């Protein structure tokens, strides 16, 4: 059985949108480029054809990856969770001693990946910071184990969307 991937409802929608875009827009564009490039003749020295075929293989691999992630997605039902405890789907504001500053992160599932959404940086539940914060609440001191060492963070605020 394939491993489940925890995602937020918003994250699942983003995965589905990306899959739709790749299948219904990107792949037809690449197919057309391959068709045009084949018209140039000599396949052995046809750089346009080779580039389009490489891109087609890359996009096909991403489609397969997205289909698997969507199929094995476990969507977090935030309505059943304690809003004061940090879960996937929580936005957390904390004081990070390593940088002597406040940071705010939205914790997302590993299939959603890192990035930024509405000005708040997304981190996955499998990242060192994400793992360390899960299960804690405002007021807790947390040790964050990173490749650069162990740092402390004081959780200031937790919001669950």
Secondary structure per residue as TSV (DSSP state, phi and psi in degrees):
chain	resnum	aa	ss	phi	psi
A	1	X	-	360.0	139.5
A	2	X	-	-71.3	149.4
A	3	X	-	-72.1	134.9
A	4	X	-	-71.8	148.6
A	5	X	E	-120.3	122.6
A	6	X	E	-75.3	130.9
A	7	X	E	-141.8	157.1
A	8	X	-	-83.0	163.7
A	9	X	H	-60.5	-40.2
A	10	X	H	-64.5	-39.6
A	11	X	H	-64.2	-40.6
A	12	X	H	-63.5	-41.3
A	13	X	H	-62.2	-39.4
A	14	X	H	-64.5	-41.1
A	15	X	H	-62.4	-43.4
A	16	X	H	-64.5	-39.9
A	17	X	H	-63.0	-45.0
A	18	X	H	-62.0	-43.9
A	19	X	H	-60.4	-46.1
A	20	X	H	-60.0	-44.3
A	21	X	H	-61.1	-45.1
A	22	X	I	-66.4	-43.7
A	23	X	I	-71.9	-41.8
A	24	X	I	-100.0	-12.6
A	25	X	I	-121.2	-58.5
A	26	X	I	-65.2	-50.0
A	27	X	H	-62.2	-43.7
A	28	X	H	-61.3	-36.0
A	29	X	H	-63.0	-44.7
A	30	X	H	-65.4	-42.0
A	31	X	H	-58.6	-41.8
A	32	X	H	-65.5	-41.6
A	33	X	H	-62.8	-38.0
A	34	X	H	-65.3	-42.9
A	35	X	H	-59.4	-46.2
A	36	X	H	-65.3	-44.0
A	37	X	H	-64.4	-33.5
A	38	X	H	-64.9	-26.1
A	39	X	T	-70.4	-13.6
A	40	X	T	-78.2	-6.4
A	41	X	-	92.6	-132.4
A	42	X	-	-29.5	102.3
A	43	X	G	-69.1	-28.4
A	44	X	G	-67.9	-28.6
A	45	X	G	-119.1	27.7
A	46	X	-	-96.6	89.2
A	47	X	H	-61.5	-38.5
A	48	X	H	-62.0	-42.6
A	49	X	H	-64.2	-47.3
A	50	X	H	-62.9	-41.3
A	51	X	H	-64.1	-43.8
A	52	X	H	-65.9	-38.6
A	53	X	H	-66.9	-38.1
A	54	X	H	-65.2	-42.5
A	55	X	H	-65.5	-39.0
A	56	X	H	-60.3	-43.5
A	57	X	H	-64.5	-41.1
A	58	X	H	-65.0	-44.1
A	59	X	H	-67.4	-40.1
A	60	X	H	-62.1	-38.6
A	61	X	H	-64.7	-43.1
A	62	X	H	-65.0	-38.9
A	63	X	H	-60.6	-45.9
A	64	X	H	-61.3	-42.4
A	65	X	H	-62.3	-45.1
A	66	X	H	-65.0	-42.6
A	67	X	H	-60.1	-40.4
A	68	X	H	-67.5	-42.7
A	69	X	H	-63.1	-41.2
A	70	X	H	-67.5	-42.5
A	71	X	H	-63.0	-35.5
A	72	X	T	-102.3	10.9
A	73	X	E	-68.4	135.7
A	74	X	E	-114.3	104.1
A	75	X	E	-78.4	129.6
A	76	X	-	-75.0	124.6
A	77	X	-	-92.8	94.9
A	78	X	G	-65.7	-19.4
A	79	X	G	-68.8	-18.0
A	80	X	G	-98.4	-1.3
A	81	X	S	-98.7	151.6
A	82	X	-	-69.3	116.8
A	83	X	T	-68.6	-13.6
A	84	X	T	-87.8	-9.5
A	85	X	B	-105.9	141.7
A	86	X	-	-76.7	126.1
A	87	X	-	-134.1	173.9
A	88	X	T	-60.7	130.9
A	89	X	T	104.8	-12.7
A	90	X	E	-81.8	148.2
A	91	X	E	-106.5	129.3
A	92	X	E	-124.1	129.4
A	93	X	E	-110.1	129.3
A	94	X	E	-147.7	160.9
A	95	X	E	-94.7	120.3
A	96	X	E	-102.4	107.8
A	97	X	T	-62.2	-30.0
A	98	X	T	-60.6	-31.9
A	99	X	T	-116.2	3.0
A	100	X	T	51.0	47.0
A	101	X	E	-154.4	164.7
A	102	X	E	-84.0	145.4
A	103	X	E	-132.6	151.0
A	104	X	E	-129.9	129.3
A	105	X	E	-132.8	148.0
A	106	X	E	-104.8	123.6
A	107	X	E	-89.0	123.7
A	108	X	E	-122.2	166.8
A	109	X	-	-72.1	159.3
A	110	X	T	-61.0	-31.7
A	111	X	T	-68.4	-24.4
A	112	X	T	-78.6	-28.4
A	113	X	-	73.3	172.2
A	114	X	S	-79.0	174.6
A	115	X	E	148.7	-154.9
A	116	X	E	-139.4	142.0
A	117	X	E	-143.1	119.9
A	118	X	T	55.7	37.9
A	119	X	T	80.9	-1.7
A	120	X	E	-110.7	130.5
A	121	X	E	-72.7	133.2
A	122	X	E	-88.1	137.7
A	123	X	E	-129.3	150.7
A	124	X	E	-85.2	159.8
A	125	X	T	-68.6	-11.9
A	126	X	T	-100.4	-5.0
A	127	X	S	-73.3	159.3
A	128	X	H	-55.0	-42.8
A	129	X	H	-69.7	-46.6
A	130	X	H	-58.3	-47.0
A	131	X	H	-59.2	-43.8
A	132	X	H	-66.0	-35.3
A	133	X	H	-80.2	-29.7
A	134	X	T	-55.0	134.4
A	135	X	T	87.2	-7.6
A	136	X	-	-94.8	173.9
A	137	X	B	-138.8	171.2
A	138	X	T	-54.8	137.0
A	139	X	T	97.9	-20.6
A	140	X	-	-72.6	146.1
A	141	X	E	-97.9	132.9
A	142	X	E	-127.2	134.9
A	143	X	E	-88.6	125.8
A	144	X	E	-109.0	116.3
A	145	X	E	-92.3	115.0
A	146	X	E	-123.8	168.4
A	147	X	T	-59.5	-22.7
A	148	X	T	-90.2	-1.4
A	149	X	E	130.6	-172.2
A	150	X	E	-102.1	130.3
A	151	X	E	-125.3	154.2
A	152	X	E	-104.8	145.8
A	153	X	E	-136.3	138.8
A	154	X	E	-105.1	121.5
A	155	X	E	-76.0	123.6
A	156	X	E	-98.4	-36.8
A	157	X	E	-156.2	143.2
A	158	X	E	-129.9	128.5
A	159	X	E	-128.6	132.3
A	160	X	E	-110.5	122.9
A	161	X	-	-90.1	360.0
